């Protein structure tokens, strides 16, 4: 027989055998309406069945309450069902023979959709309850699904906007670079990452410039902290980039850490790696800890044991710093151009999240 009710499946939860003896009447009624019945004592199994509501099945959940001794047990079981299912729209129907007032109150307070008294209710009333609860849940689940779809569409639209704007900003920078507008060089999409080596040992500095330039890093050298700060200011005035400072900790005049601090007054997001010629491991460890407290991304000891490994570390940090600065620039530009639209997006997204709840 084809069901006259818009219900696909009834899930019967019971903690005891011989459910047919206790709920035979309602099971026969469901069968007469052509409704599939799943009887289980496992909440995980019930949850698998409930997940099918997402693809259009209309379901109701029936709890065999005659096997639960008291109202506290009813409330606890209903809490377990909702917790396992993770479904705020799930409202099980409690089925019992002559339930006490305490059981009825506990059921409704714990979120039951309704209580069916098998000794009093007519078949027509039982079917009406099943239909009302099942259809209501189905509508809520489908609405939640549509809200999720809308949220995804909205997020995709914003992602497309950001990608389009990134391409537009890159094109503007390329045009500006073609016209020799130096102000845009910092965010030129095709530029190399820039490293400033700061070391009073000129041979070491020259060697580092050579090997770093060999891996396509735009590399410069200064031989004191004061010169490095002045160079950073000059680069900033000309719209040039410094992505990473590779600085010896012991410099004539201001120290390596002081150099980094003053350079960051000009370029706050500057990445830095400290070099040290200290041979004493305890002092080196203390220096490394101090460097970490100052936001230094890496620390190396001279003489270098593996120049290739050092170069790869410097390149990695320089490119990450460049990409971070470029990403922040994109965000600032997009906010400036589309601030009102992004505010509306956040409001709509928050409203959709509330609907989802």
C-alpha positions as CSV (number, residue, x, y, z in Angstrom):
1,X,0.0,0.0,0.0
2,X,1.2,3.5,-0.8
3,X,1.2,5.8,2.3
4,X,-1.3,8.6,2.4
5,X,1.1,10.4,4.7
6,X,4.2,12.2,3.5
7,X,6.4,10.0,5.7
8,X,9.1,7.6,4.4
9,X,10.4,6.0,7.5
10,X,9.5,5.6,11.2
11,X,12.5,4.9,13.5
12,X,11.5,3.1,16.7
13,X,14.0,3.3,19.6
14,X,13.6,0.7,22.3
15,X,15.7,-0.7,25.1
16,X,13.9,-4.0,25.5
17,X,12.9,-7.0,23.3
18,X,9.4,-7.9,22.3
19,X,8.6,-4.4,21.1
20,X,5.7,-5.9,19.1
21,X,3.9,-6.7,22.4
22,X,4.1,-3.1,23.6
23,X,3.8,-1.2,20.4
24,X,2.0,-3.8,18.1
25,X,-0.9,-1.5,17.4
26,X,1.2,1.5,16.2
27,X,3.6,-0.8,14.2
28,X,0.5,-2.4,12.5
29,X,-0.8,1.1,11.8
30,X,2.5,2.2,10.2
31,X,2.6,-1.0,8.1
32,X,-1.0,-0.3,6.9
33,X,0.1,3.1,5.7
34,X,3.1,1.7,3.8
35,X,5.6,3.4,6.1
36,X,8.9,1.6,6.5
37,X,9.9,0.9,10.1
38,X,13.4,0.6,11.6
39,X,13.5,-0.8,15.1
40,X,16.8,-0.4,17.0
41,X,18.3,0.0,20.4
42,X,21.4,1.7,19.0
43,X,21.5,5.5,18.8
44,X,24.3,5.4,16.2
45,X,22.2,3.3,14.0
46,X,19.3,5.6,14.4
47,X,21.5,8.6,13.5
48,X,22.6,6.9,10.3
49,X,18.9,6.6,9.4
50,X,18.3,10.2,10.4
51,X,21.0,11.5,8.0
52,X,18.9,10.4,5.1
53,X,16.5,13.2,5.9
54,X,19.1,15.5,4.2
55,X,18.3,13.8,0.9
56,X,14.6,14.2,1.1
57,X,13.3,11.4,3.3
58,X,10.6,12.4,5.7
59,X,11.0,10.6,9.0
60,X,9.7,10.5,12.5
61,X,11.3,9.0,15.6
62,X,9.3,7.0,18.1
63,X,10.6,6.3,21.6
64,X,9.3,3.2,23.3
65,X,8.8,4.8,26.7
66,X,7.3,1.7,28.5
67,X,10.7,0.2,28.8
68,X,12.0,3.3,30.7
69,X,11.3,3.2,34.4
70,X,10.8,6.9,35.4
71,X,10.6,10.5,34.2
72,X,14.3,11.1,34.8
73,X,15.1,8.2,32.5
74,X,12.9,9.6,29.8
75,X,14.6,13.0,30.0
76,X,18.1,11.4,29.9
77,X,17.3,9.2,26.9
78,X,15.8,12.1,24.9
79,X,19.0,14.2,25.7
80,X,21.1,11.3,24.5
81,X,19.1,11.0,21.2
82,X,19.4,14.7,20.5
83,X,23.1,14.8,21.4
84,X,24.0,11.8,19.3
85,X,22.0,13.0,16.3
86,X,23.4,16.6,16.7
87,X,20.1,17.7,15.2
88,X,18.4,20.7,16.9
89,X,15.2,20.0,14.8
90,X,14.8,16.4,16.1
91,X,11.7,16.1,18.3
92,X,11.1,12.4,19.1
93,X,7.6,11.2,19.8
94,X,7.2,9.4,23.1
95,X,5.0,6.4,22.9
96,X,3.6,4.8,26.1
97,X,0.6,3.0,27.6
98,X,-1.1,5.2,30.2
99,X,2.0,7.4,30.9
100,X,2.0,9.3,34.2
101,X,1.8,13.0,34.3
102,X,5.4,13.1,35.5
103,X,6.5,11.2,32.4
104,X,4.5,13.5,30.0
105,X,6.0,16.6,31.6
106,X,9.5,15.2,31.5
107,X,9.1,14.3,27.9
108,X,8.0,17.8,26.8
109,X,10.6,19.5,28.9
110,X,13.3,17.4,27.3
111,X,12.2,18.4,23.8
112,X,9.8,15.6,22.7
113,X,7.6,16.6,19.8
114,X,4.5,14.9,21.4
115,X,3.4,12.0,23.6
116,X,1.1,9.3,22.3
117,X,-0.9,7.3,24.9
118,X,-1.7,4.0,23.3
119,X,-4.6,3.4,25.7
120,X,-6.4,6.6,24.8
121,X,-5.4,7.8,21.3
122,X,-7.4,6.9,18.2
123,X,-5.7,5.8,15.0
124,X,-6.6,9.0,13.3
125,X,-5.0,11.1,16.1
126,X,-1.8,8.9,16.1
127,X,-1.4,9.4,12.3
128,X,-2.1,13.1,12.6
129,X,0.7,13.4,15.3
130,X,3.1,11.4,13.1
131,X,2.4,13.6,10.1
132,X,2.7,16.9,12.0
133,X,6.0,16.0,13.7
134,X,7.6,14.4,10.7
135,X,6.6,17.1,8.2
136,X,7.7,19.9,10.6
137,X,11.1,18.3,11.1
138,X,11.5,17.7,7.4
139,X,10.8,21.3,6.6
140,X,13.3,22.5,9.2
141,X,16.0,20.2,7.9
142,X,15.4,21.2,4.3
143,X,15.4,24.9,5.3
144,X,18.7,24.4,7.1
145,X,20.1,22.7,4.0
146,X,19.0,25.6,1.9
147,X,20.5,28.1,4.3
148,X,23.8,26.2,4.1
149,X,23.6,26.4,0.3
150,X,22.9,30.1,0.4
151,X,25.9,30.5,2.8
152,X,28.1,28.6,0.3
153,X,26.9,30.7,-2.6
154,X,27.5,33.9,-0.7
155,X,31.0,32.8,0.3
156,X,31.8,31.8,-3.3
157,X,30.6,35.2,-4.5
158,X,33.0,37.0,-2.1
159,X,35.9,34.7,-3.1
160,X,35.2,35.5,-6.7
161,X,35.2,39.2,-5.9
162,X,38.5,39.0,-4.0
163,X,40.1,37.0,-6.8
164,X,38.9,39.5,-9.4
165,X,40.1,42.4,-7.4
166,X,43.5,40.7,-6.8
167,X,43.9,40.4,-10.6
168,X,42.8,44.0,-11.0
169,X,45.3,45.2,-8.4
170,X,48.1,43.2,-10.0
171,X,47.3,44.7,-13.4
172,X,47.4,48.2,-12.0
173,X,50.8,47.5,-10.4
174,X,52.1,46.1,-13.7
175,X,50.9,49.2,-15.6
176,X,52.4,51.5,-12.9
177,X,55.7,49.6,-13.2
178,X,55.7,50.0,-16.9
179,X,55.2,53.7,-16.5
180,X,58.1,53.8,-13.9
181,X,55.8,54.7,-11.0
182,X,58.1,53.4,-8.2
183,X,55.5,53.8,-5.5
184,X,53.9,50.5,-6.6
185,X,57.1,48.4,-6.7
186,X,56.6,47.0,-3.2
187,X,53.5,45.1,-4.4
188,X,54.7,44.4,-7.9
189,X,53.2,40.9,-8.6
190,X,56.4,39.7,-10.4
191,X,59.1,41.1,-8.2
192,X,61.7,39.0,-6.3
193,X,61.7,38.8,-2.5
194,X,64.1,41.3,-1.1
195,X,66.7,40.5,1.6
196,X,69.0,43.0,3.5
197,X,72.2,41.4,4.9
198,X,73.6,43.4,7.9
199,X,77.0,42.3,9.0
200,X,80.2,44.2,9.8
201,X,82.2,41.2,8.5
202,X,82.4,42.3,4.9
203,X,83.6,39.0,3.5
204,X,80.6,37.2,5.1
205,X,78.2,39.9,3.9
206,X,79.5,39.7,0.3
207,X,79.3,35.9,0.3
208,X,75.7,36.0,1.5
209,X,74.7,38.5,-1.1
210,X,76.2,36.4,-3.8
211,X,74.6,33.1,-2.8
212,X,71.2,34.6,-2.1
213,X,71.2,36.5,-5.4
214,X,71.9,33.1,-6.9
215,X,68.5,31.8,-5.8
216,X,66.7,34.8,-7.3
217,X,66.5,36.9,-4.1
218,X,67.0,40.7,-4.5
219,X,69.8,41.0,-2.0
220,X,71.6,44.1,-0.5
221,X,74.2,44.5,2.2
222,X,74.9,47.0,5.0
223,X,77.8,46.9,7.4
224,X,76.3,48.5,10.5
225,X,72.9,48.8,12.1
226,X,72.7,52.6,11.5
227,X,73.4,52.1,7.8
228,X,70.7,49.4,7.7
229,X,68.1,51.7,9.3
230,X,69.0,54.5,6.9
231,X,68.8,52.1,3.9
232,X,65.4,50.9,5.1
233,X,64.1,54.5,5.3
234,X,65.5,55.3,1.8
235,X,63.8,52.2,0.4
236,X,60.5,53.1,1.9
237,X,60.6,56.6,0.4
238,X,61.2,55.1,-3.0
239,X,58.5,52.5,-2.6
240,X,61.0,49.7,-2.6
241,X,60.6,46.5,-0.6
242,X,62.6,44.9,2.1
243,X,61.0,41.6,3.1
244,X,63.6,40.1,5.4
245,X,66.7,41.3,7.4
246,X,69.5,38.8,7.9
247,X,71.3,40.6,10.8
248,X,74.4,39.8,12.8
249,X,73.6,40.2,16.5
250,X,76.9,41.9,17.4
251,X,77.4,45.1,15.3
252,X,79.4,48.2,15.9
253,X,77.1,50.9,17.3
254,X,73.5,49.6,17.8
255,X,73.1,45.9,18.2
256,X,71.3,43.5,15.8
257,X,68.2,43.5,17.9
258,X,68.1,47.3,18.1
259,X,68.6,47.4,14.4
260,X,65.6,45.2,13.8
261,X,63.5,47.2,16.2
262,X,64.4,50.5,14.4
263,X,63.8,49.0,11.0
264,X,60.4,47.8,12.1
265,X,59.5,51.4,12.9
266,X,59.7,51.9,9.2
267,X,58.4,48.5,8.1
268,X,56.3,47.0,10.9
269,X,55.9,43.5,9.3
270,X,59.6,43.1,8.5
271,X,60.8,39.5,9.0
272,X,64.2,39.0,10.6
273,X,66.8,36.3,11.1
274,X,69.6,36.8,13.6
275,X,73.2,35.5,13.0
276,X,75.7,35.0,15.9
277,X,79.3,34.0,16.0
278,X,79.0,32.9,19.6
279,X,80.5,29.6,20.3
280,X,79.3,29.1,23.8
281,X,76.1,27.0,23.6
282,X,74.6,28.4,26.8
283,X,75.0,32.0,25.5
284,X,73.8,31.0,22.1
285,X,70.6,29.5,23.7
286,X,70.0,32.6,25.7
287,X,70.5,34.7,22.6
288,X,68.1,32.5,20.6
289,X,65.4,32.9,23.3
290,X,65.9,36.6,23.3
291,X,65.5,36.7,19.5
292,X,62.3,34.7,19.8
293,X,60.9,37.3,22.2
294,X,61.6,40.0,19.6
295,X,59.6,38.2,16.9
296,X,62.7,37.0,15.0
297,X,61.7,34.1,12.7
298,X,65.0,32.2,12.7
299,X,68.4,32.1,14.3
300,X,71.7,30.8,12.9
301,X,75.2,30.4,14.2
302,X,78.4,31.4,12.4
303,X,80.4,29.9,10.9
304,X,77.7,28.3,8.8
305,X,77.8,24.5,8.7
306,X,75.6,24.2,5.6
307,X,75.4,27.2,3.4
308,X,72.8,25.6,1.1
309,X,70.5,24.9,4.0
310,X,70.9,28.4,5.3
311,X,70.0,29.8,1.8
312,X,66.9,27.7,1.7
313,X,65.8,28.9,5.1
314,X,66.4,32.6,4.2
315,X,64.5,32.2,0.9
316,X,61.6,30.5,2.6
317,X,61.2,33.2,5.2
318,X,61.7,36.0,2.7
319,X,59.0,34.7,0.3
320,X,56.6,34.1,3.2
321,X,57.1,37.7,4.4
322,X,56.7,39.1,0.9
323,X,53.4,37.1,0.4
324,X,52.1,38.2,3.8
325,X,52.8,41.8,3.0
326,X,51.2,41.4,-0.5
327,X,48.2,39.7,1.0
328,X,47.7,42.4,3.6
329,X,47.9,45.0,0.8
330,X,45.2,43.1,-1.2
331,X,43.0,43.1,1.9
332,X,43.4,46.8,2.5
333,X,42.8,47.7,-1.1
334,X,39.7,45.5,-1.3
335,X,38.3,46.9,1.9
336,X,38.8,50.4,0.6
337,X,37.1,49.7,-2.6
338,X,34.3,47.4,-1.4
339,X,34.0,48.2,2.3
340,X,30.2,48.7,2.3
341,X,29.7,45.4,0.3
342,X,31.9,43.5,2.7
343,X,30.0,44.9,5.7
344,X,26.7,43.8,4.1
345,X,28.2,40.4,3.4
346,X,29.2,40.0,7.1
347,X,25.7,41.0,8.2
348,X,24.0,38.6,5.8
349,X,26.3,35.8,6.8
350,X,25.6,36.4,10.4
351,X,21.8,36.4,9.7
352,X,22.2,33.1,7.8
353,X,24.1,31.6,10.7
354,X,21.2,32.6,13.0
355,X,18.7,30.9,10.7
356,X,20.9,27.8,10.7
357,X,20.7,27.7,14.4
